Protein backbone atom coordinates (compact mmCIF):
# COMPACT_ATOMS: atom_id res chain seq x y z
CA UNK A 1 0.00 0.00 0.00
CA UNK A 2 1.35 3.44 -0.96
CA UNK A 3 1.85 5.82 1.95
CA UNK A 4 0.74 9.38 1.19
CA UNK A 5 2.62 12.42 2.46
CA UNK A 6 1.25 14.18 5.53
CA UNK A 7 0.18 17.14 3.39
CA UNK A 8 -1.73 15.02 0.86
CA UNK A 9 -3.42 13.10 3.67
CA UNK A 10 -4.52 16.36 5.30
CA UNK A 11 -5.85 17.65 1.98
CA UNK A 12 -7.80 14.43 1.42
CA UNK A 13 -9.34 14.62 4.89
CA UNK A 14 -10.40 18.22 4.33
CA UNK A 15 -12.02 17.42 0.97
CA UNK A 16 -13.96 14.61 2.64
CA UNK A 17 -15.25 16.88 5.38
CA UNK A 18 -16.02 19.66 2.90
CA UNK A 19 -18.18 17.27 0.90
CA UNK A 20 -19.97 16.17 4.07
CA UNK A 21 -20.96 19.78 4.71
CA UNK A 22 -22.23 20.19 1.15
CA UNK A 23 -24.14 16.92 1.38
CA UNK A 24 -26.08 18.33 4.33
CA UNK A 25 -27.28 21.16 2.06
CA UNK A 26 -25.20 24.04 3.39
CA UNK A 27 -23.44 26.52 1.13
CA UNK A 28 -20.94 29.28 1.84
CA UNK A 29 -22.44 32.71 1.25
CA UNK A 30 -19.20 34.39 0.27
CA UNK A 31 -15.67 33.40 -0.61
CA UNK A 32 -14.48 35.96 1.93
CA UNK A 33 -16.98 35.20 4.67
CA UNK A 34 -15.89 33.41 7.81
CA UNK A 35 -16.56 29.72 7.05
CA UNK A 36 -19.42 28.12 8.93
CA UNK A 37 -18.46 24.99 10.86
CA UNK A 38 -21.19 22.34 11.07
CA UNK A 39 -19.26 19.94 13.27
CA UNK A 40 -15.88 18.38 13.95
CA UNK A 41 -14.32 14.96 13.47
CA UNK A 42 -11.59 13.94 15.90
CA UNK A 43 -9.22 11.29 14.62
CA UNK A 44 -7.63 9.01 17.19
CA UNK A 45 -4.70 6.97 15.90
CA UNK A 46 -3.75 3.57 17.26
CA UNK A 47 -0.07 4.49 17.48
CA UNK A 48 1.52 0.99 17.57
CA UNK A 49 -0.46 -0.04 14.49
CA UNK A 50 0.34 3.15 12.56
CA UNK A 51 4.04 2.82 13.40
CA UNK A 52 3.94 -0.78 12.16
CA UNK A 53 2.77 0.36 8.72
CA UNK A 54 5.01 3.43 8.42
CA UNK A 55 8.70 2.51 8.43
CA UNK A 56 9.78 6.17 8.25
CA UNK A 57 7.25 7.21 10.87
CA UNK A 58 8.64 4.59 13.24
CA UNK A 59 11.41 7.07 14.03
CA UNK A 60 8.96 9.71 15.22
CA UNK A 61 8.55 10.55 18.89
CA UNK A 62 5.13 8.89 19.17
CA UNK A 63 6.68 5.60 18.00
CA UNK A 64 9.96 5.81 19.88
CA UNK A 65 8.36 6.74 23.20
CA UNK A 66 5.68 4.06 23.18
CA UNK A 67 2.47 6.05 22.83
CA UNK A 68 -0.59 3.78 22.69
CA UNK A 69 -2.82 6.49 21.16
CA UNK A 70 -2.40 9.91 19.64
CA UNK A 71 -4.69 12.53 18.11
CA UNK A 72 -4.03 13.46 14.47
CA UNK A 73 -6.50 16.32 14.42
CA UNK A 74 -9.89 17.81 15.15
CA UNK A 75 -11.11 18.45 11.61
CA UNK A 76 -13.86 21.00 10.88
CA UNK A 77 -16.83 20.05 8.72
CA UNK A 78 -17.33 22.99 6.38
CA UNK A 79 -18.26 23.84 2.79
CA UNK A 80 -15.15 25.74 1.72
CA UNK A 81 -11.84 24.44 0.46
CA UNK A 82 -10.01 27.59 1.51
CA UNK A 83 -8.99 26.48 4.98
CA UNK A 84 -5.31 27.42 4.89
CA UNK A 85 -3.95 30.02 7.26
CA UNK A 86 -0.66 31.80 7.78
CA UNK A 87 -1.51 32.70 11.37
CA UNK A 88 0.91 31.49 14.01
CA UNK A 89 0.62 28.03 15.51
CA UNK A 90 3.13 28.83 18.25
CA UNK A 91 1.84 27.86 21.69
CA UNK A 92 3.09 28.79 25.14
CA UNK A 93 5.67 26.40 26.63
CA UNK A 94 3.09 25.11 29.12
CA UNK A 95 0.41 24.52 26.48
CA UNK A 96 2.96 22.90 24.17
CA UNK A 97 3.81 20.43 26.92
CA UNK A 98 0.14 19.62 27.54
CA UNK A 99 -0.72 19.23 23.85
CA UNK A 100 2.31 16.99 23.30
CA UNK A 101 0.70 14.36 25.51
CA UNK A 102 -1.81 13.60 22.75
CA UNK A 103 -0.14 15.23 19.71
CA UNK A 104 3.59 14.62 20.20
CA UNK A 105 4.83 15.72 16.75
CA UNK A 106 5.28 19.52 16.74
CA UNK A 107 5.81 19.65 12.97
CA UNK A 108 2.55 17.77 12.41
CA UNK A 109 0.74 20.20 14.74
CA UNK A 110 2.01 23.21 12.82
CA UNK A 111 1.13 21.62 9.49
CA UNK A 112 -2.34 20.73 10.73
CA UNK A 113 -3.01 24.30 11.83
CA UNK A 114 -1.71 25.71 8.52
CA UNK A 115 -4.16 23.45 6.65
CA UNK A 116 -7.32 23.91 8.76
CA UNK A 117 -6.81 27.11 10.76
CA UNK A 118 -8.68 29.25 8.23
CA UNK A 119 -11.87 27.25 8.78
CA UNK A 120 -12.10 27.28 12.56
CA UNK A 121 -13.49 30.33 14.42
CA UNK A 122 -10.67 30.50 16.96
CA UNK A 123 -6.95 31.01 17.44
CA UNK A 124 -4.41 28.18 17.41
CA UNK A 125 -4.22 28.34 21.20
CA UNK A 126 -8.00 27.98 21.53
CA UNK A 127 -8.09 25.23 18.91
CA UNK A 128 -5.47 23.07 20.60
CA UNK A 129 -7.14 23.72 23.95
CA UNK A 130 -10.29 22.22 22.41
CA UNK A 131 -8.29 19.23 21.18
CA UNK A 132 -7.10 18.59 24.73
CA UNK A 133 -10.59 19.03 26.17
CA UNK A 134 -12.15 16.64 23.65
CA UNK A 135 -9.36 14.10 24.11
CA UNK A 136 -9.61 14.18 27.91
CA UNK A 137 -13.40 13.85 27.83
CA UNK A 138 -13.33 10.82 25.50
CA UNK A 139 -13.04 7.63 27.55
CA UNK A 140 -11.12 4.87 25.79
CA UNK A 141 -11.79 1.11 26.17
CA UNK A 142 -8.93 -0.63 27.98
CA UNK A 143 -8.16 -2.96 25.06
CA UNK A 144 -7.00 0.02 22.99
CA UNK A 145 -4.26 0.92 25.47
CA UNK A 146 -3.16 -2.60 26.42
CA UNK A 147 0.45 -3.73 26.03
CA UNK A 148 -0.81 -7.02 24.58
CA UNK A 149 -2.21 -7.76 21.15
CA UNK A 150 -5.97 -8.23 21.24
CA UNK A 151 -8.76 -9.46 18.98
CA UNK A 152 -11.85 -7.25 18.96
CA UNK A 153 -15.39 -7.52 17.65
CA UNK A 154 -16.64 -4.37 15.93
CA UNK A 155 -20.06 -4.40 17.59
CA UNK A 156 -18.56 -5.03 21.03
CA UNK A 157 -15.94 -2.28 20.75
CA UNK A 158 -18.54 0.21 19.58
CA UNK A 159 -20.70 -0.72 22.57
CA UNK A 160 -17.78 -0.22 24.96
CA UNK A 161 -17.23 3.30 23.63
CA UNK A 162 -20.92 4.07 24.08
CA UNK A 163 -21.03 2.78 27.65
CA UNK A 164 -17.96 4.79 28.59
CA UNK A 165 -19.19 7.96 26.86
CA UNK A 166 -22.86 8.75 27.60
CA UNK A 167 -24.56 10.52 24.71
CA UNK A 168 -22.27 9.05 22.05
CA UNK A 169 -24.47 7.43 19.37
CA UNK A 170 -23.41 4.27 17.57
CA UNK A 171 -23.32 6.33 14.36
CA UNK A 172 -20.90 8.79 15.98
CA UNK A 173 -17.97 6.40 15.60
CA UNK A 174 -16.07 5.21 12.54
CA UNK A 175 -13.37 2.51 12.72
CA UNK A 176 -10.56 2.22 10.16
CA UNK A 177 -8.41 -0.86 9.59
CA UNK A 178 -5.47 -1.84 7.41
CA UNK A 179 -4.23 -5.29 6.46
CA UNK A 180 -0.87 -6.68 7.54
CA UNK A 181 0.01 -10.26 6.61
CA UNK A 182 -3.64 -11.08 5.98
CA UNK A 183 -4.68 -9.70 9.37
CA UNK A 184 -6.98 -6.69 9.68
CA UNK A 185 -5.55 -4.27 12.25
CA UNK A 186 -7.34 -1.27 13.76
CA UNK A 187 -5.46 1.92 12.89
CA UNK A 188 -7.88 4.76 13.62
CA UNK A 189 -11.11 5.73 15.34
CA UNK A 190 -13.05 8.80 14.21
CA UNK A 191 -15.43 10.51 16.65
CA UNK A 192 -17.97 13.05 15.40
CA UNK A 193 -19.07 16.18 17.26
CA UNK A 194 -21.48 19.07 16.95
CA UNK A 195 -19.91 22.56 16.90
CA UNK A 196 -20.63 22.87 20.65
CA UNK A 197 -18.68 19.70 21.44
CA UNK A 198 -21.64 17.35 21.92
CA UNK A 199 -21.47 14.00 20.18
CA UNK A 200 -23.41 13.48 16.96
CA UNK A 201 -23.81 10.91 14.19
CA UNK A 202 -21.12 11.05 11.52
CA UNK A 203 -21.96 12.15 7.99
CA UNK A 204 -22.67 9.27 5.61
CA UNK A 205 -19.53 9.86 3.56
CA UNK A 206 -17.31 9.43 6.64
CA UNK A 207 -17.09 5.68 6.34
CA UNK A 208 -15.42 2.79 8.15
CA UNK A 209 -13.79 -0.27 6.65
CA UNK A 210 -13.14 -2.62 9.57
CA UNK A 211 -14.64 -6.12 9.31
CA UNK A 212 -16.66 -7.66 12.14
CA UNK A 213 -13.48 -8.99 13.76
CA UNK A 214 -10.01 -7.40 13.74
CA UNK A 215 -6.77 -7.15 15.69
CA UNK A 216 -5.65 -4.41 18.06
CA UNK A 217 -1.87 -4.09 18.20
CA UNK A 218 -0.53 -3.78 21.72
CA UNK A 219 1.74 -0.95 22.81
CA UNK A 220 5.45 -1.56 22.99
KOLVO-738539 format. One line per field, with one value per residue: x, y, z of N, C-alpha, C in turn; residue in three letters. Coordinates in steps of 0.001 Angstrom, whole numbers, plus 500000, padded with zeros to 6 digits. Example, Ala and Ser with C-alpha at 12.3 -4.5 7.8 and 13.67 -1.06 7.14 Angstrom:
// KOLVO-738539
n_c1 <- 513190,512850
n_c2 <- 494310,497750
n_c3 <- 507800,507080
ca_c1 <- 512300,513670
ca_c2 <- 495500,498940
ca_c3 <- 507800,507140
c_c1 <- 513200,512900
c_c2 <- 496700,500030
c_c3 <- 507800,507870
code <- Ala,Ser
//
This chain:
// KOLVO-738539
n_c1 <- 500849,500564,502045,500822,501958,502132,500951,499322,497568,496271,495009,493256,491601,490373,488936,487100,485608,484663,482941,481070,479804,478598,476898,474978,473504,474340,475702,478416,478211,479808,482977,484739,483702,483574,484114,481449,481165,480010,480357,482705,485354,487131,490168,491526,494457,495694,498531,500711,499929,499891,502582,503662,502954,504208,507311,509148,507898,508236,510358,509561,508633,506267,506309,508788,508658,506673,503856,500417,498137,497332,496325,495419,494121,491530,489119,487437,484062,483012,482053,483837,486860,488966,490834,493314,495792,497940,498413,499930,501025,502249,502549,502249,504953,503953,501412,502247,503568,501417,499736,501408,501122,499077,499376,502175,504013,505489,505923,503889,501679,501914,501672,499103,497563,498155,496817,494091,493398,492192,489530,488388,486735,488559,491601,494922,495790,493352,492148,493828,493504,490874,491212,492621,490680,488566,489882,490512,487994,486947,486472,488403,488228,489756,491146,492287,494508,496172,499125,499317,498626,495386,492201,489365,485810,483777,481145,481091,483226,482334,480105,481371,482644,480348,479169,481078,481037,478575,475827,477066,476333,475843,476311,478103,480705,483512,485401,488641,490623,493656,495410,497716,499862,497715,496038,493567,493999,493265,493562,492664,490286,487459,485681,482669,481450,479181,479197,479275,480571,479188,478394,477643,475950,477973,478591,477324,479257,481578,483182,483635,485912,486475,486286,483972,485479,488693,492201,493882,496718,499104,500664,504133
n_c2 <- 498805,502226,504881,508008,511433,513591,516055,515560,513714,515276,517114,515412,514571,516996,517565,515500,516160,518639,517895,516536,518570,519939,517952,517976,520097,522722,525900,528055,531550,533533,533969,535250,535287,534386,531002,528685,526349,523102,521000,518750,516384,514179,512546,509626,508001,504658,504204,502161,500462,502186,502926,500484,500189,502312,502755,504877,506644,505318,506303,508545,510597,509692,507011,506108,506617,505043,505582,504756,505730,508488,511823,512855,515025,517560,517884,520338,520346,521695,523923,525040,525085,526613,526597,527141,528796,531470,532252,532244,529208,528893,527938,528530,527609,525971,525151,523835,521642,520309,519741,518071,515641,514297,514923,514457,515234,518066,519326,518168,519226,521974,521888,520852,522971,525001,524001,523790,525949,528257,527699,527410,528980,530359,530963,529479,528672,528446,526484,524190,523904,523064,520587,519184,519236,517748,515325,514564,514240,512102,508787,505880,502498,499820,497846,499161,500428,498561,496601,494263,492289,492211,490711,492020,492561,494269,495248,494904,496547,499047,499250,499339,501850,503449,502894,503925,506570,508510,509570,509375,508390,505282,505732,507747,507015,505879,503274,502463,500235,498489,496129,493666,491197,489497,490006,491960,495080,497426,500846,503435,505566,507437,510155,511880,515221,517834,521419,522568,520749,518526,515053,513572,511926,510623,512035,510559,510076,509772,507114,503676,500892,498538,495018,492630,491395,492055,492856,494347,496112,495741,498065,499072
n_c3 <- 500000,499137,500848,501659,501615,504522,503983,501709,502789,504738,503032,501670,503769,504430,502067,502162,504453,503685,501602,503108,504462,502322,501439,503390,502663,502981,502118,501373,501847,500894,499356,500921,503389,506870,507321,507902,510466,510741,512349,513958,513415,515248,515047,516164,516497,516467,517797,517923,515805,513572,513476,512838,510162,508928,508035,507979,509686,512042,513362,514590,517425,518713,518133,519052,521777,522771,522698,523113,521973,519831,518879,515689,514652,514946,512933,511014,509833,506952,504217,502512,500582,501146,503532,504509,506506,507509,509981,513232,514748,517082,520414,523976,526214,528311,527335,525040,526136,527348,525146,523716,524930,523693,521054,519871,517861,516880,514396,512846,514169,513594,510819,510560,511667,509794,507601,508345,509901,508854,508740,511186,513891,515718,517605,517251,519776,521194,519625,519958,522657,522696,521433,523422,525466,524287,523874,526505,527556,526150,526811,526734,525681,527512,526070,523935,524853,525830,526557,525279,522346,520942,520074,518581,518481,516240,516845,519616,520503,519708,521349,523852,523757,523711,526197,527916,527258,527720,525747,523315,520126,518314,515651,515743,515641,513775,512477,511361,509480,508532,506460,507416,506644,506027,508128,509599,511022,513520,512956,513337,514947,514394,515774,515994,516285,517340,516658,519212,520763,521654,521172,517972,515202,512585,509335,506305,504352,505742,506280,507476,507484,508768,509337,510847,512812,514149,514650,517465,517895,520404,522724,522960
ca_c1 <- 500000,501351,501849,500745,502615,501246,500180,498267,496578,495476,494149,492201,490659,489595,487983,486039,484751,483980,481821,480027,479044,477774,475859,473920,472715,474800,476565,479063,477562,480800,484325,485516,483016,484115,483444,480584,481539,478811,480744,484119,485683,488411,490779,492367,495300,496252,499926,501520,499538,500338,504036,503940,502775,505009,508697,509783,507248,508643,511407,508961,508553,505134,506676,509955,508359,505684,502468,499409,497184,497596,495310,495975,493496,490109,488890,486141,483170,482672,481742,484847,488160,489989,491013,494690,496054,499337,498489,500908,500618,503128,501843,503092,505670,503089,500413,502965,503814,500140,499277,502306,500699,498191,499862,503591,504829,505281,505809,502545,500735,502007,501134,497657,496987,498288,495842,492685,493193,491325,488132,487900,486511,489329,493053,495590,495783,492002,491905,494526,492856,489714,491706,492900,489410,487853,490644,490386,486603,486665,486956,488878,488211,491071,491841,492998,495742,496844,500451,499187,497788,494028,491243,488153,484610,483364,479938,481442,484064,481462,479305,482224,482767,479076,478968,482035,480809,477137,475444,477728,475526,476593,476679,479096,482028,483929,486626,489435,491590,494535,495765,499128,500014,496364,495322,493021,494453,492660,494544,492123,488887,486948,484570,482026,480932,478517,480090,479374,481315,478364,478529,476594,476189,478878,478036,477334,480471,482688,482912,484579,486212,486860,485359,483341,486522,489987,493233,494354,498131,499470,501738,505451
ca_c2 <- 500000,503437,505819,509381,512417,514180,517138,515022,513099,516362,517648,514431,514617,518224,517420,514612,516884,519665,517270,516173,519783,520190,516923,518335,521157,524036,526522,529281,532712,534394,533403,535959,535203,533406,529725,528116,524991,522336,519943,518382,514962,513939,511294,509013,506967,503574,504487,500990,499963,503152,502817,499219,500362,503426,502508,506168,507207,504589,507073,509715,510549,508893,505601,505813,506742,504056,506045,503781,506489,509912,512531,513456,516318,517813,518450,521004,520051,522990,523842,525739,524437,527591,526476,527420,530021,531800,532695,531489,528027,528832,527863,528794,526397,525113,524520,522899,520426,519620,519233,516994,514360,513602,515231,514621,515722,519515,519650,517766,520203,523210,521620,520729,524305,525710,523452,523913,527112,529246,527251,527281,530331,530501,531009,528183,528335,527980,525228,523074,523716,522221,519229,518594,519030,516639,514098,514182,513846,510821,507625,504873,501113,499368,497041,500022,500918,497404,496271,492982,492235,491770,490538,492749,492483,495635,495602,494970,497720,500213,499282,499783,503298,504074,502776,504795,507958,508750,510521,509052,507431,504270,506327,508791,506396,505213,502514,502219,499140,498160,494711,493315,489737,488925,490305,493312,495734,498733,501923,504758,505733,508798,510511,513054,516181,519072,522557,522870,519700,517346,513998,513476,510910,511047,512154,509275,509857,509430,505683,502792,499733,497375,493882,492343,491009,492599,492853,495593,495913,496224,499055,498439
ca_c3 <- 500000,499035,501947,501192,502462,505525,503393,500860,503673,505302,501977,501416,504891,504325,500972,502637,505383,502899,500899,504067,504710,501150,501381,504325,502058,503391,501128,501836,501255,500266,499390,501929,504674,507805,507046,508927,510864,511068,513266,513948,513469,515899,514617,517190,515903,517255,517476,517572,514485,512564,513398,512157,508720,508425,508428,508250,510869,513245,514028,515219,518886,519172,517999,519881,523205,523183,522829,522691,521158,519643,518111,514473,514417,515147,511608,510876,508715,506377,502790,501725,500457,501512,504984,504885,507262,507784,511374,514014,515510,518251,521692,525144,526632,529115,526478,524170,526921,527544,523849,523298,525514,522747,519707,520198,516749,516742,512966,512414,514737,512819,509488,510729,511829,508517,506654,508760,510762,508233,508783,512560,514416,516955,517439,517410,521198,521529,518906,520598,523953,522407,521176,524733,526171,523652,524114,527915,527825,525503,527554,525786,526174,527981,525060,522991,525471,526421,526028,524583,521154,521240,518983,518958,517651,515933,517594,521034,520753,519581,522569,524959,523628,524080,527647,528593,526862,527604,524708,522050,519374,517567,514365,515978,515599,512544,512722,510156,509595,507407,506458,507539,506612,505977,509370,509681,512250,513756,512892,513625,515341,514207,516654,515397,517260,516948,516899,520648,521443,521924,520175,516958,514192,511518,507993,505606,503563,506641,506345,508147,506645,509570,509312,512143,513760,513735,515690,518062,518202,521723,522809,522994
c_c1 <- 500880,501023,501872,501512,501617,500377,499048,497192,495681,494518,492992,491158,489767,488559,486820,485074,484030,482764,480719,479182,478119,476625,474707,473114,473114,475741,477162,478441,478546,482165,485153,484855,483716,483390,482587,481022,480286,479091,482233,484254,487065,488928,491772,493146,495680,497759,500756,501202,500043,501848,504459,503899,503697,506446,509436,509214,507683,509745,510855,508804,507444,505436,507803,509636,507186,504285,501517,498373,497752,496491,495968,495345,492036,489684,487507,485362,482666,482425,482767,486142,489290,490179,492425,494784,497553,499502,499359,500279,501470,502295,502800,503817,504797,502059,501057,503188,502536,499667,500116,501926,499804,498579,501358,504456,504552,505134,504420,501494,500738,501400,499614,497016,497053,497229,494401,492373,492269,489855,487611,487811,487241,490803,493637,495569,494423,491708,492562,494037,491614,490124,491954,491608,488638,488549,490493,488980,486279,487295,487236,488796,489626,491847,492661,494294,496535,498225,500423,498339,496431,493269,489931,487026,484087,482172,480256,482247,483240,480616,480101,482401,481495,478823,479873,481758,479318,476830,476086,476898,476408,477100,477721,480522,482281,485286,487331,490482,492480,494979,497275,499229,498672,495577,494844,493367,493811,493743,493999,490664,488517,485743,483990,481324,480124,479484,480274,480072,480507,478553,477381,476914,477095,478130,478221,478628,481717,482501,483959,484784,486636,485828,484781,484354,487871,490939,493498,495801,498462,500577,503046,505842
c_c2 <- 501239,504370,507229,510284,512995,515254,516601,514342,514165,516924,516713,514450,515852,518132,516538,515365,518035,519066,516869,517384,520099,519206,517235,519525,522550,524590,527802,530473,533616,533768,534044,535909,534192,532084,529268,526686,524270,521189,519691,516863,514827,512568,510822,507878,505912,503560,503249,500444,500887,503079,501525,499397,501418,503289,503809,506793,506538,505314,508309,509491,509619,507404,505235,505803,505889,504568,504933,504426,507877,510510,513118,514802,516346,518595,519090,520490,521389,522832,524552,524952,525360,527611,526824,528725,530213,532297,531738,530300,527865,528882,528216,527507,525436,524407,523515,521568,519619,518984,518041,515643,513582,513856,515508,515256,517209,519922,519309,518733,521493,523031,521507,522108,525095,525268,523740,525190,528169,528897,527046,528673,530580,530579,529610,527740,527792,526634,524058,522854,522842,520775,518507,518292,517845,515317,513626,513698,512471,509677,506486,503477,500606,498594,497897,500577,499789,497202,494978,493124,491648,491493,491163,492461,493907,496070,495785,496229,499007,500377,499742,501297,503993,504016,503732,506276,508211,509835,510262,508027,506427,504840,507432,508290,505782,504557,502212,501146,499087,496713,494531,491803,489039,489104,491748,493910,497117,499811,503267,504680,507197,508996,511832,513908,517288,520231,522888,521775,518486,516323,514061,512312,511456,511148,510834,509021,509658,507961,504936,501554,498505,496261,493645,491982,491515,492594,494266,495356,496529,497252,498337,498013
c_c3 <- 500000,500189,501395,502133,503438,504913,502541,501685,504277,504272,501704,502530,504789,503221,501381,503537,504700,502222,501858,504410,503557,501085,502313,503829,502483,502330,501700,501120,500539,500398,500491,503304,505572,507601,508222,509204,511335,512030,513165,513962,514100,515491,515673,516541,516923,516963,517139,516181,513386,512385,512701,510646,508122,508899,508732,509521,512153,514009,514734,516722,519364,519083,518958,521370,523654,523437,522398,521778,520912,518782,516873,514179,514814,513910,511495,509670,508183,504887,501928,501682,500911,503026,505442,505670,507412,509218,512184,514740,516760,519532,522827,525531,527430,528244,525530,524879,527101,526238,523403,523889,524557,521294,519817,519115,516510,515281,512444,512945,513929,511425,509528,510817,510519,507520,507048,509531,510194,508289,510198,513182,515728,516622,517589,518866,521626,520876,519625,522027,523787,522160,522496,525472,525603,523963,525556,528239,527240,526297,526576,526395,526466,526921,524101,523565,526126,525798,525221,523327,521517,519945,519430,517980,517468,516779,519078,521352,520655,520848,523776,524934,524101,525586,528419,528349,526651,526568,523367,521287,518639,516249,514510,515973,514233,512807,511400,510425,508357,507571,506509,507639,506798,507281,509338,511041,512353,513771,513364,514045,515132,515119,516155,516449,516587,517206,518381,521444,521841,520809,519171,516031,513104,510192,507242,504854,504427,507001,507163,507286,507443,509418,510707,513225,513251,514928,516199,518473,519554,521681,523091,524402
code <- Unk,Unk,Unk,Unk,Unk,Unk,Unk,Unk,Unk,Unk,Unk,Unk,Unk,Unk,Unk,Unk,Unk,Unk,Unk,Unk,Unk,Unk,Unk,Unk,Unk,Unk,Unk,Unk,Unk,Unk,Unk,Unk,Unk,Unk,Unk,Unk,Unk,Unk,Unk,Unk,Unk,Unk,Unk,Unk,Unk,Unk,Unk,Unk,Unk,Unk,Unk,Unk,Unk,Unk,Unk,Unk,Unk,Unk,Unk,Unk,Unk,Unk,Unk,Unk,Unk,Unk,Unk,Unk,Unk,Unk,Unk,Unk,Unk,Unk,Unk,Unk,Unk,Unk,Unk,Unk,Unk,Unk,Unk,Unk,Unk,Unk,Unk,Unk,Unk,Unk,Unk,Unk,Unk,Unk,Unk,Unk,Unk,Unk,Unk,Unk,Unk,Unk,Unk,Unk,Unk,Unk,Unk,Unk,Unk,Unk,Unk,Unk,Unk,Unk,Unk,Unk,Unk,Unk,Unk,Unk,Unk,Unk,Unk,Unk,Unk,Unk,Unk,Unk,Unk,Unk,Unk,Unk,Unk,Unk,Unk,Unk,Unk,Unk,Unk,Unk,Unk,Unk,Unk,Unk,Unk,Unk,Unk,Unk,Unk,Unk,Unk,Unk,Unk,Unk,Unk,Unk,Unk,Unk,Unk,Unk,Unk,Unk,Unk,Unk,Unk,Unk,Unk,Unk,Unk,Unk,Unk,Unk,Unk,Unk,Unk,Unk,Unk,Unk,Unk,Unk,Unk,Unk,Unk,Unk,Unk,Unk,Unk,Unk,Unk,Unk,Unk,Unk,Unk,Unk,Unk,Unk,Unk,Unk,Unk,Unk,Unk,Unk,Unk,Unk,Unk,Unk,Unk,Unk,Unk,Unk,Unk,Unk,Unk,Unk,Unk,Unk,Unk,Unk,Unk,Unk
//
